[in-house]
Amino acid sequence: MFGSLQAMVVLVISAAALAGAVWGVIDAARRPDTAFRNAGKLTKTIWLAILGVATLIAFISLPWPLGTGGGIGGILGIVSVVAVIVYFVDVRPKIGGPTLGGNSNRSSGGW
């Protein structure tokens, strides 16, 4: 019973990692190259390559029958998840991505 529960948890986490990586590639592809340079980050091409490799690793890491791996818990899987997290937490907000707080055009003071 616990083996099948563990396999289901690994599958869900691995699928979420793949979805996040795909979302990161699509989001980075939609941003202009100048936004990356103006924010002082790596170029758009480099981030697309990083996120593309992370997507490939996340896909390969999917447990059987969808992929060939044993889950995202391996070292390459963890590295791919870290790359996606860095994109969404550090790069995306600085290149003009929307924030979780709603409207990012609000002033910070007063009424």
Secondary structure as UniProt FT lines:
FT   HELIX           2..30
FT   HELIX           33..38
FT   TURN            39..40
FT   HELIX           44..60
FT   TURN            64..66
FT   TURN            72..73
FT   HELIX           75..86
FT   HELIX           87..91
FT   HELIX           92..94
FT   TURN            95..96
FT   TURN            100..101
FT   TURN            104..105
//
